[in-house]
Amino acid sequence: MLRKSLILTAVGAGFGLAVALTIAGTADAQVLRGHNTSAPVDFSADRIEVQDRADRVVVTGNVQVTQAGLTMTAQRLTVAYHNAGGVEIDRLDASGGVTVTRGDERASGSVAIYDLNRKLITLIGNVQLNQGANRLAGSRLVIDLTSGRSTVDGSAAGGAPGTTTSGGRVSGTFKVRQRTNP
């Protein structure tokens, strides 16, 4: 299988999760700091098609995107960019079993939108969020990289067709530290 690579410069973004609060239908998580948003974004896939007139790159087949410890995998990725004296990425739209990982943190869904200008990562459809032994599941995950707040929704509103959780609620499991009794 032939794999091709393309290096583009990203404008802002990061990823990291630490579970903070659970509410029926919604769960909030805090975004960890420290991701190098100035690092290059590397793409590899079975096929990369540059569509210069549309300021777009279409990447298909075993797609892997990396930036400073952040990895996104999918079957298809569309990269929207503009040329300002050099290529600058505006947005990544991924589909087909999308997984975003950093260290022991992992988020997955059917579709992901990584808006570098607005500093948002949104995963939609059968979302799973894992950090070590902690787990959240829902229909949509929005990571706001500016405020440091992430939200998992259980309702299918705004989600991909056929993506619901049990009763439109978020479910989760949180590891509890073992305590010794005095």
N, C-alpha and C positions, 0 to 999 in steps of 0.2 A: 504494500500500500504506500503510495507516494504521499508525503506530507510536505506542505509548504509553510513558510513562516513569513510574517510581516511585522515590522516594528513601527508603532506610531506613538506619539507623545500624548499623554492624557492631560486633561485640564481638571484637577481636583477629584477627590473621592476617597473612600476608605470603607472598611467593613470590619465589624467585630461585634460580638453580642455578649451580654451578661444579663441573665433574667433578673428582673426587679420586682414586678407586681403582676398579679393575675386578677382579672375581673371577668365575670360571666360575659361571654361574647367577644371580649377583647383582652389582650395581654400586652403589657408594655415591657420593653427591654431597653437597656442602656447600651449605647455604642461605645466601644473602647477606642481610645485615642492611640496614635502612634503609627498609623499607616502612612507610608511615604507617597503622598499624592502627586509628587513631581516625578516619580519614577516612570520609565517607559512602560507602555502596555504592549506585551508580546502576544501575537496570535499564531496558532498553528492549527491546521485542518487538512482534510483531504483535498479541498478545493477553495481557492480564494479568487474572487472576481472583483476587480476594481472598476467601478462605474464613475469615472471622473466627472462626466457632465451632470450627474445627479449628486455629486459629493457623497458617494456611498460606496461601501465595500460589503460584499455579500460573502460570508464565510460558511461553508457547509461541510458536513461529515466529520464526526469526531473532533469537534471544535474544543480548543483549550485556549483560554485567555489568562494571562498572568500579569500581575503588577505588585511588586514588592511584598511577596508573601500571600497575596490574595489570588485565588484561582477560581475561574468560572469555567464549567464545562457544559456543553449543549450539543445538539445536532445541527442547529442553524443559528447564525448570528448575523445581524445587519448592523453595520457601523456607519453612523451618520457623522460627517466631519465638515469642517470648513478650512479653507486655506488662508492663513493670515501670516504669510511669510514662511510658512511651514504648516504641515498638517496638524490640526488640533481636533481631537475627538469631542463631539457634543453628546452622543448618546449611543448606547449599545442595546439592541433588542434581541434577546435570545429566546429560543423555543426548542422543545424536544428534550425533556428530561434534564432541566437546568439544575445545576448544583453550584453553589458558591461556598468556598471553604477558606478558612484562615486558621492555622493552628488546629486546635481541637474543636473549633466552631464550624458548623455546617448548616447551610440553609438550602432547601430544595423546593422546586415547584415546577409547574408545567411551562410557565412563561416568566421571563425576567426582563425588566426595563431598568437600565442603569443610566440615569440622566446625570451626566457629569456637570452640566451647567447649574442645575438646581440642587445638586448633591443629594440625590435620592436613588435608592435601590428599591425596586418594587418587585416582589415575586407573587404570582397569582396562580391559583389552582393546586389543590392538594399540597399545601405548604407544610413542610416539616422543618423545624428549627431545633438544632441540637448543639449543646455546649457541654462537653464532658458527658456526665450522666443525666443532665437536665434536658428535657424535651418539651417542645410545644408543637401543636398541630392546629391548622386552621385553613382558611381559604385564601387569605391575602396577608402578606408581610410587607410593611413599608418601613424602610430604614431612612430616617432623616439625618444626614451626616452633618448638617449645620447645627441643629439643636441637640444632637446626641440621643434622640428618642426614636425608638422603633416600636411599631404596633403590629400585633397579629390580630386579624379579624376572623370571626367564625362565620359571619354571614356570607352568602354567595353574591351579595350585591356588588356589582362592579367586577366580579370574578369571571373566569372563563366558563363557558357553558358546561353544565354537569359537574361543577365543583362545589360541593356542599360538605359540611361536616355535620355530625350528629346534632340535630336540632339547631344548627347555626351557631354553635358554641365553639370556643377554643378549648382544647383539652391539653393537659400537660402532666408531666412527672418531674418532680424536683427532688434531688438527692438531699437528705438530711444528715448532717454531721452526727456521728455516733458520740453520745455523751456518756460519761461515767457517772454513776450515782454515788454520792458521798456516803 
